[in-house]
Amino acid sequence: MQIDGLNGGGVWDIIAYNGYLYVTVVTDKTDPSTGVTNKQGFAMYRGEKLADGSFTWTQVIGDHSQYGFGLGINYSMACNLWVYNGYLYLGTYNDPMLDLAAVPATGNFEHLYNDLDHSIYLYRMDAEEHFEQIGGQDDNPYFPEGPLGEPGRRSGQPLQPVCLALRRPQ
């Protein structure tokens, strides 16, 4: 039996933004010979609808783009999308349940610790597909100045108001 963490290869979220369709895809796969899940992070594609109704797809996040899988964070295996105030927000997620299930068999807590330590990241993208990190660990190679929304970082504002604003219905 082969198990893929978070259903590797599956579409996770779809949203319209700035005249395009954006899709995030889970890309991790479990190696059938070792049972180890490769957490390489999510991918994101931009779909442009053509006159005949078909779509042309361009990878925005992944191995064929400017930004690597998971926007540089392998633990970011899935990504939810939300449009708010002119930006496309990306909230990443990993699945600690995969590693939690392995603890009794292996006695190794390292992967579970890393999952919990890197549990979420929040980004936003503008209409020109420029990204900013809003929250999460200050360890992303694409954002060396750290997240915008963390206390003591560039903005001096906490992340909580941003998250609450995203939950308010418009």
PyMOL commands that set and color helices and strands:
alter all, ss='L'
color gray80, all
select helices_A, chain A and resi 5-7+69-72+96-106+110-117+160-167
alter helices_A, ss='H'
color red, helices_A
select strands_A, chain A and resi 11-17+20-25+29-30+37-38+43-49+55-61+78-84+87-93+122-125+131-135
alter strands_A, ss='S'
color yellow, strands_A
deselect
rebuild
show_as cartoon
